[in-house]
Amino acid sequence: MRISVLAMVVDTYQNNMEARYQEKSMLTNLFVENKFWGWMGLTSIVICLGIFFWSFYPKD
């Protein structure tokens, strides 16, 4: 009986902790809070990758 009560208390505490947990992601915050800089950074990365892969494009 005593173990089941302890298990219920631990389970309730764990469920409350999981319900309050919010993950903080710098990348998500960048697009949510600073949309201009987030999209500017993403665009610059795509442009740099495009230039890099274009340099391997076969020439005539």
C-alpha angles and dihedrals in degrees: 000000000000094000093052092052090049090047091051091050092049091046092050091048092049092049091051091050092049092049092054096044115112121177116225112213120184091208093051091046090050092059095039101043103026105029095166096054092040094055092039091055093046091048092050091051091051091048092049091049090048092053091047095051093040088059088065093049109119114254126217 
